[in-house]
Amino acid sequence: MNITKEQKRARFMMHVCVIIGFLAALLTIWSLFDKVYYIAAFGVFLIACQYYNYKQWQKKA
């Protein structure tokens, strides 16, 4: 199974997107518990961006 350099980079970036998305989810949950809603909204925005980035990298992998 020969994987090109671009596919390796895409798989690595997919992992990065998952990790950042998970951290954004934790930020959102923490912000909701502390009732800081503008940070929670920013966390939801980050989750959406990371999902979009994940799908873009998935096409290249």
C-alpha positions in Angstrom: 0.0 0.0 0.0 1.8 3.0 -1.3 0.6 6.3 0.2 1.6 9.6 -1.4 3.0 12.5 0.5 -0.1 14.5 0.0 -2.3 11.7 1.3 -0.1 11.4 4.4 -0.5 15.2 5.0 -4.2 15.0 4.5 -4.6 12.2 7.0 -2.4 14.1 9.5 -4.6 17.2 9.0 -7.7 15.2 9.5 -6.4 14.1 12.9 -5.6 17.8 13.7 -9.1 18.8 12.8 -10.6 16.2 15.0 -8.4 17.2 18.0 -9.2 20.9 17.5 -12.9 20.1 17.1 -12.9 18.1 20.3 -11.2 21.0 22.2 -13.7 23.4 20.8 -16.5 21.1 22.0 -15.0 21.1 25.5 -14.7 24.9 25.3 -18.4 25.2 24.3 -19.6 22.9 27.1 -17.4 24.7 29.7 -18.7 28.1 28.5 -22.3 26.9 28.8 -21.8 25.8 32.4 -20.2 29.2 33.2 -23.0 31.0 31.2 -20.6 32.8 29.0 -22.6 32.5 25.8 -20.5 34.5 23.4 -17.6 32.1 24.0 -20.0 29.2 23.5 -21.1 30.7 20.2 -17.5 31.0 19.2 -16.9 27.4 20.1 -19.8 26.2 18.0 -18.4 28.3 15.1 -15.0 26.6 15.6 -16.7 23.2 15.5 -18.4 24.0 12.3 -15.2 25.2 10.7 -13.3 22.1 11.8 -16.0 19.9 10.4 -15.8 21.7 7.1 -11.9 21.4 7.1 -12.2 17.7 7.9 -14.4 17.1 4.9 -12.1 19.0 2.6 -9.0 17.0 3.8 -11.0 13.8 3.6 -11.5 14.4 -0.2 -7.7 14.5 -0.6 -6.9 11.5 1.6 
